[in-house]
């Protein structure tokens, strides 16, 4: 997971966090990161980069494999 700096650029001010699975990264973003910060977040999975809209779409999907907010 990458977050952008306050200046809207990924790079020098970017933060990086690694997760064991894409599903865990998606759950962390949606459940732990304040929604105003979502537009500055991307997730890289293999050669694909997901923006906040795609992350929310995957989290909302019926095929999302993990429990949401502590429920299954």
PyMOL commands that set and color helices and strands:
alter all, ss='L'
color gray80, all
select helices_A, chain A and resi 22-32+35-40+52-60
alter helices_A, ss='H'
color red, helices_A
select strands_A, chain A and resi 2-3+15-16+41-45+48-50
alter strands_A, ss='S'
color yellow, strands_A
deselect
rebuild
show_as cartoon
